[in-house]
Amino acid sequence: MNTLLVSTVFIVAFSAWQTSAMLHSGQGSITVLEDKEYECKPFPFDPELNSNDIRVHLTVKGSNYETAVPWIESVSGKGFTGCVATSGPIATSRTISLQWMAFKHSDIPSIAFAKILSIPLWTTGTKCVVVDTGSQFSLESYTPFIFLTVIHTSPTKYKHDATSVWAEDVTKNDFKACVRELKNFDGVHTGVEVEVLALTYGAIMPSGWSIPYNKKVLFNNGYSPSANTGYSFCKDVSFAYPYFKTPIVLTTATHDETNIAADNNAITEWTQSVSKSGFRICLKDIQRYDYPNHDPITVNYLAIGSIDPCQGVTCNYYAECESSSPTNYACKCQACTGSESGPLCDDNGVTHKSRCEYELAVCNAKSSLGIKHNGGCKPFILERGRVALRLNATDVQCKTVSFKQGAFESSKGVYVQTSINYFNYTGNFTHDAAVTWVENVATSTFKVCALKAGRAERWTPDHGLTFVDFVAFQESPVGALSGRIQMPSKWWDGTTCEKVSFYTTTFSTVPYVLLTAEHNVLGQKHDAATVWVENPKKDGFTACLREMQNFDGLHENIIVNWIAFKSLPSKLLARQKFIDFPNSDLPQAGYHNAYCETVPFGKTYASTPTIIVSASHNSGTGAEGNMIPEYNTIASWIEHITNTDYRVCIKEIHKPNGYDPVKVSALMIGT
């Protein structure tokens, strides 16, 4: 794909005699059925034009790489009929958009060249007619912009006269308008005309003609087009400044003979993906697709619309410009979305939950407000601990945990992160995968739950003794971001994922990310799910959940608590580490088909630390061969913790040729 940045060509000046001029433009869709190959549709003007000398130009806007050729019929002050004929297969139907502009011929005689050109009778192939522009452009620095549209006069709605059209050998004095029948040997062609419009580069447009950009796009075509573009040549064109709303784009191809003459050629161009910031333009010629040097082709285009009035506007106090019309705009404060927490303390001793909340406060106050430091104004409070559960006679158990009295403020929510571990077990037994979640999270208590796979049918040497480590906090520590993700409100089966984008550019590399599910429908063990991070990046990640048992019923109102960080304040006595699981070999039966790694702390703790782990997996760019989340599930847990090391295990669903690499983020807190 080639990208082309368009330089600015503003067409601005107006004269008093041009005040009555008006340009109509618009678009409409035509659906062509499989057995018809062409279709026509009326396009009314609103308001009508008070003239019968109306000129209309059309361009096809398509979504695939099969060509289509348009033409116009029955033009009057009330409107016109637009038609399109297709090439290539149509399975059931094909919808094609036609973008158009219309104007009165009397509005442009002094600034452009316009005429209706009659094409003499021809029977097959290509027909070219010379168009003499006289001295209109002889003193200009550049050759003119040429725009051509085919007209059918008689008979109407006659698909056998469907043709491609392009300009050949354009000079300052003349050019050839060329048409070629869409299908070879398609009969005698009469009553075909070509609407011609030639404009000076950077021409002054009549008042009411809102065309900020007119430009020529060069396709060098020094390569063979590929199957990815249907053997078409395509380029992306970017506007230097965005439009207020999506513009109407008109195009015409021009060609100068290099290796192929017009009689042996056919050129058709069309637009794709038109947006406020640019569009994609594609074309095909008649040369062999595998020929390495197709002739260069230039495509002229007009983009009709208004530049966004916010362009060039600078707003103060973190406000952003918002436009309400092509001429009206205002600087507005931006509301914060999501629950991201990365607190800041301002010079007035006020804590703002995040950078966004701080900027919103400055914007609303319309005054500068300094930042004293990152983190909350009050000391950071973190509660951590370890909860013992028994999962020998049941596959799920919950327990209520109390925080220290007065640890957290009642006006703020509490984030909780949890992980399964078997910290006091030192044997070679590897446990089944298990998951945790929290419920009823308040400022004084919360409930933690754990469910293990296997329905408690497998004997364990610790008689089901299972521990859950937790950390709880209200405001993110300095250097971290945290938040809550509302998962889809109604999720029935399999995997569900939600993307998180960080508001700020806090991280220069991929951070550690920890996740824990929070259930708002209480006491429902069928909501138990594995939770993992998918496609972590420095600016965000995707949180994924998969139900522990397939077809386990409706899952509602599940939130995922998350925290992302690269380093944490030293006073937290925290360490962090990535543990890589390449998973290049099959898991061992002795590990109960889990992957496990023993990781040294690098120091000796006085007592076993609190450890929280979360798995992450890549299936995005650069990892396209990996399992996508819809077919995956990943569980991570700690098999044992000592004063000098810990053992991390994961399980994931395998694909036919093995297992994917997994990375585990680990947070350790202790002395």
Secondary structure, 3 states (H helix, E strand, C coil): CEEEECCCCCCCCCCHHHCCCCCEEEEEEEEEECCCCEEEEEEECCCCCCCCCEEEEEEEECCCCCCEEEEEEEEECCEEEEEEEECCCCCCEEEEEEEEEEEEHHHCCCCEEEEEEECCCECCCEEEEEEECCCCCCCCCCCCEEEEEEEECCCCCCHHHCEEEEEECCCCCEEEEEEEECCCCCCCECCEEEEEEEECCCCCCCCCCCCCEEEEEEECCCCCCCHHHCCCEEEEEECCCCECCCCEEEEEEEECCCCCCHHHCCCEEEEECCCCCEEEEEEECCCCCCCCCCCCEEEEEEEECCECCCCCCCCCCCCEEEECCCCCEEEECCCCCCCCECCEEECCCCEECCHHHHHHHHHHHCCCCCEEEECCCCCCCEEEEEEEEECCCCCEEEEEEECCCCCCCCCCCCEEEEEEECCCCCCCCCCCCEEEEEECCCCCEEEEEEEECCCCCCCCCCCCEEEEEEEEECCCCCCEEEEEEECCCEECCCEEEEEEECCCCCCCCCCEEEEEEEECCCCCHHHCEEEEEEEEECCEEEEEEEECCCCCCCEECEEEEEEEECCCCHHHCEEEEEEEECCCCCCCHHHCCCEEEEEECCCCCCCCCEEEEEEEECCCCCCCCCCCHHHCCEEEEEEEECCCEEEEEEEECCECCECCCEEEEEEEECC
